[in-house]
Amino acid sequence: MTSVTSTPTTAPTSNTSQAGAASTALDANFDMFLKLLTAQMQNQDPLDPMDTAQYTQQLVQYSQVEQSIASNKNLESILGAMGAQDLAQATSLIGHKVTVDSAMSGLGDEPAQWNWAAQRGTTQLVATISDINGNVVDKRTIDSSGAKGTFEWDGKLSDGTTADPGAYTLALTATDASGADVPIDYAAVGTATAVERINGVVNVIINGVGTPLSMVHSVKD
């Protein structure tokens, strides 16, 4: 089942409320300032008139603050529109296999899966899988006959039990014929089943694990 979730409290909404409150407070203060200024001008000593430079400067300051609040409102509107666009884009990924720039993959209805690529030939490649708390739960040797491949982890542990569904992190270590370490690039793979927006950030749910939309770099049917 697919779903789209957008939490009611997001960063753009919160910022817009703050800008609105600031604008209301500014209007109230400006009205009070004009009333006081009018009263002072009506009751000023004709022989010792008010210094116009002082209240002119205050008027300029109020104008600058008002312009700043207006600019913030415009920026918040743009950010809100961008957030809605990202949510629509993420929704189009539901049901597709996606690859993300992350070492974390989800174990759920599907095995946890990663693509890997060695920067040069390797003679040994070992995968270490850790849970979300950093505890090592499994370690396996991967066929390193090729320069790249896919590693699937079904959650089966050495004691015969199965790991609980959830997020797991992969760490790969590889060596070449001389025993030197070989850098490995890898990315998590899974089916997008839902999207959500939390505090303005759009996440794609991939096999039960939320990943920011910005980390998705490929999509397959």
C-alpha positions as a Python dict, from the first residue, in 0.01 Angstrom:
ca = {
    (1, 'M'): (0, 0, 0),
    (2, 'T'): (133, 343, -87),
    (3, 'S'): (79, 661, 106),
    (4, 'V'): (167, 1027, 114),
    (5, 'T'): (199, 1208, 445),
    (6, 'S'): (242, 1580, 499),
    (7, 'T'): (266, 1685, 862),
    (8, 'P'): (64, 1996, 948),
    (9, 'T'): (356, 2173, 1111),
    (10, 'T'): (631, 2258, 865),
    (11, 'A'): (911, 2511, 863),
    (12, 'P'): (751, 2740, 601),
    (13, 'T'): (420, 2750, 793),
    (14, 'S'): (596, 2832, 1119),
    (15, 'N'): (805, 3105, 960),
    (16, 'T'): (501, 3257, 791),
    (17, 'S'): (323, 3279, 1129),
    (18, 'Q'): (628, 3451, 1279),
    (19, 'A'): (645, 3700, 993),
    (20, 'G'): (273, 3773, 1031),
    (21, 'A'): (311, 3831, 1404),
    (22, 'A'): (607, 4062, 1343),
    (23, 'S'): (408, 4259, 1087),
    (24, 'T'): (114, 4298, 1328),
    (25, 'A'): (343, 4417, 1607),
    (26, 'L'): (515, 4663, 1373),
    (27, 'D'): (179, 4810, 1263),
    (28, 'A'): (72, 4857, 1626),
    (29, 'N'): (399, 5026, 1722),
    (30, 'F'): (390, 5249, 1414),
    (31, 'D'): (34, 5365, 1495),
    (32, 'M'): (142, 5451, 1849),
    (33, 'F'): (447, 5636, 1715),
    (34, 'L'): (230, 5847, 1481),
    (35, 'K'): (-11, 5933, 1765),
    (36, 'L'): (274, 6044, 1991),
    (37, 'L'): (438, 6238, 1708),
    (38, 'T'): (110, 6417, 1627),
    (39, 'A'): (57, 6507, 1993),
    (40, 'Q'): (412, 6642, 2023),
    (41, 'M'): (377, 6853, 1709),
    (42, 'Q'): (42, 6997, 1825),
    (43, 'N'): (181, 7089, 2167),
    (44, 'Q'): (533, 7199, 2068),
    (45, 'D'): (673, 7537, 2171),
    (46, 'P'): (667, 7764, 1865),
    (47, 'L'): (984, 7932, 1993),
    (48, 'D'): (1161, 7597, 2034),
    (49, 'P'): (1023, 7363, 1761),
    (50, 'M'): (1094, 6990, 1745),
    (51, 'D'): (1407, 6856, 1576),
    (52, 'T'): (1268, 6705, 1255),
    (53, 'A'): (1583, 6498, 1198),
    (54, 'Q'): (1504, 6273, 1494),
    (55, 'Y'): (1155, 6162, 1392),
    (56, 'T'): (1255, 6149, 1024),
    (57, 'Q'): (1522, 5895, 1120),
    (58, 'Q'): (1263, 5690, 1311),
    (59, 'L'): (1033, 5693, 1008),
    (60, 'V'): (1318, 5562, 793),
    (61, 'Q'): (1389, 5284, 1045),
    (62, 'Y'): (1024, 5176, 1047),
    (63, 'S'): (1027, 5168, 666),
    (64, 'Q'): (1338, 4949, 660),
    (65, 'V'): (1190, 4699, 907),
    (66, 'E'): (865, 4687, 710),
    (67, 'Q'): (1057, 4613, 388),
    (68, 'S'): (1253, 4337, 562),
    (69, 'I'): (933, 4168, 684),
    (70, 'A'): (783, 4190, 335),
    (71, 'S'): (1096, 4028, 188),
    (72, 'N'): (1074, 3744, 442),
    (73, 'K'): (710, 3684, 349),
    (74, 'N'): (802, 3659, -20),
    (75, 'L'): (1086, 3417, 55),
    (76, 'E'): (860, 3200, 270),
    (77, 'S'): (605, 3182, -11),
    (78, 'I'): (875, 3066, -252),
    (79, 'L'): (1000, 2802, -5),
    (80, 'G'): (646, 2678, 48),
    (81, 'A'): (594, 2637, -326),
    (82, 'M'): (926, 2453, -359),
    (83, 'G'): (826, 2217, -76),
    (84, 'A'): (499, 2131, -251),
    (85, 'Q'): (687, 2069, -576),
    (86, 'D'): (933, 1836, -400),
    (87, 'L'): (643, 1644, -243),
    (88, 'A'): (481, 1596, -585),
    (89, 'Q'): (812, 1481, -732),
    (90, 'A'): (868, 1234, -448),
    (91, 'T'): (516, 1093, -489),
    (92, 'S'): (599, 998, -849),
    (93, 'L'): (870, 764, -713),
    (94, 'I'): (624, 541, -526),
    (95, 'G'): (635, 186, -659),
    (96, 'H'): (970, 236, -832),
    (97, 'K'): (1311, 96, -744),
    (98, 'V'): (1536, 381, -635),
    (99, 'T'): (1903, 415, -548),
    (100, 'V'): (2012, 659, -279),
    (101, 'D'): (2346, 794, -161),
    (102, 'S'): (2331, 624, 177),
    (103, 'A'): (2495, 336, 360),
    (104, 'M'): (2164, 274, 538),
    (105, 'S'): (1905, 40, 387),
    (106, 'G'): (1581, -108, 514),
    (107, 'L'): (1509, -469, 599),
    (108, 'G'): (1137, -531, 561),
    (109, 'D'): (918, -680, 291),
    (110, 'E'): (1233, -688, 78),
    (111, 'P'): (1591, -776, 175),
    (112, 'A'): (1820, -486, 253),
    (113, 'Q'): (2013, -415, -64),
    (114, 'W'): (2317, -213, -170),
    (115, 'N'): (2508, -160, -495),
    (116, 'W'): (2886, -150, -462),
    (117, 'A'): (3180, -66, -688),
    (118, 'A'): (3552, -113, -621),
    (119, 'Q'): (3794, 150, -745),
    (120, 'R'): (4038, -128, -845),
    (121, 'G'): (4066, -506, -834),
    (122, 'T'): (4009, -677, -499),
    (123, 'T'): (4091, -1020, -362),
    (124, 'Q'): (3870, -1000, -55),
    (125, 'L'): (3554, -803, 21),
    (126, 'V'): (3387, -820, 362),
    (127, 'A'): (3047, -674, 450),
    (128, 'T'): (2970, -569, 807),
    (129, 'I'): (2605, -497, 890),
    (130, 'S'): (2514, -288, 1194),
    (131, 'D'): (2178, -198, 1345),
    (132, 'I'): (2055, 154, 1405),
    (133, 'N'): (2235, 162, 1741),
    (134, 'G'): (2570, 77, 1582),
    (135, 'N'): (2575, -283, 1704),
    (136, 'V'): (2729, -531, 1456),
    (137, 'V'): (2468, -797, 1378),
    (138, 'D'): (2626, -982, 1087),
    (139, 'K'): (2946, -1009, 885),
    (140, 'R'): (2981, -1181, 548),
    (141, 'T'): (3236, -1226, 270),
    (142, 'I'): (3118, -1102, -70),
    (143, 'D'): (3217, -1241, -408),
    (144, 'S'): (3469, -987, -534),
    (145, 'S'): (3546, -1142, -873),
    (146, 'G'): (3407, -834, -1047),
    (147, 'A'): (3468, -464, -1005),
    (148, 'K'): (3110, -400, -896),
    (149, 'G'): (2802, -585, -782),
    (150, 'T'): (2493, -594, -561),
    (151, 'F'): (2479, -718, -204),
    (152, 'E'): (2148, -836, -59),
    (153, 'W'): (2103, -910, 308),
    (154, 'D'): (1799, -1116, 405),
    (155, 'G'): (1849, -1069, 778),
    (156, 'K'): (1938, -1434, 843),
    (157, 'L'): (2186, -1448, 1130),
    (158, 'S'): (2454, -1706, 1210),
    (159, 'D'): (2256, -1837, 1509),
    (160, 'G'): (1961, -1927, 1287),
    (161, 'T'): (1743, -1633, 1388),
    (162, 'T'): (1630, -1345, 1170),
    (163, 'A'): (1705, -980, 1238),
    (164, 'D'): (1412, -752, 1314),
    (165, 'P'): (1279, -528, 1037),
    (166, 'G'): (1433, -184, 1038),
    (167, 'A'): (1726, 25, 923),
    (168, 'Y'): (2069, -132, 887),
    (169, 'T'): (2401, 19, 785),
    (170, 'L'): (2656, -149, 560),
    (171, 'A'): (3033, -106, 590),
    (172, 'L'): (3253, -268, 324),
    (173, 'T'): (3623, -343, 362),
    (174, 'A'): (3830, -468, 70),
    (175, 'T'): (4193, -555, 2),
    (176, 'D'): (4389, -615, -317),
    (177, 'A'): (4652, -879, -396),
    (178, 'S'): (4918, -684, -206),
    (179, 'G'): (4699, -656, 104),
    (180, 'A'): (4635, -284, 59),
    (181, 'D'): (4292, -142, 131),
    (182, 'V'): (4072, -75, -172),
    (183, 'P'): (3819, 213, -159),
    (184, 'I'): (3461, 96, -216),
    (185, 'D'): (3165, 308, -324),
    (186, 'Y'): (2817, 184, -239),
    (187, 'A'): (2457, 303, -232),
    (188, 'A'): (2133, 170, -85),
    (189, 'V'): (1865, 29, -315),
    (190, 'G'): (1496, -36, -250),
    (191, 'T'): (1136, 21, -354),
    (192, 'A'): (977, 354, -262),
    (193, 'T'): (649, 287, -82),
    (194, 'A'): (555, 627, 61),
    (195, 'V'): (665, 987, 103),
    (196, 'E'): (641, 1226, 394),
    (197, 'R'): (723, 1588, 471),
    (198, 'I'): (855, 1669, 817),
    (199, 'N'): (958, 2023, 910),
    (200, 'G'): (977, 2117, 544),
    (201, 'V'): (1200, 1824, 444),
    (202, 'V'): (1054, 1573, 196),
    (203, 'N'): (1153, 1212, 268),
    (204, 'V'): (1104, 904, 52),
    (205, 'I'): (1018, 587, 246),
    (206, 'I'): (1226, 304, 100),
    (207, 'N'): (1158, -38, 249),
    (208, 'G'): (1052, 128, 573),
    (209, 'V'): (1341, 374, 597),
    (210, 'G'): (1299, 747, 537),
    (211, 'T'): (1558, 912, 311),
    (212, 'P'): (1568, 1279, 202),
    (213, 'L'): (1454, 1324, -157),
    (214, 'S'): (1781, 1505, -234),
    (215, 'M'): (1973, 1179, -176),
    (216, 'V'): (1789, 987, -451),
    (217, 'H'): (2012, 968, -758),
    (218, 'S'): (1851, 704, -982),
    (219, 'V'): (1508, 552, -1047),
    (220, 'K'): (1406, 231, -1224),
    (221, 'D'): (1062, 106, -1329),
}
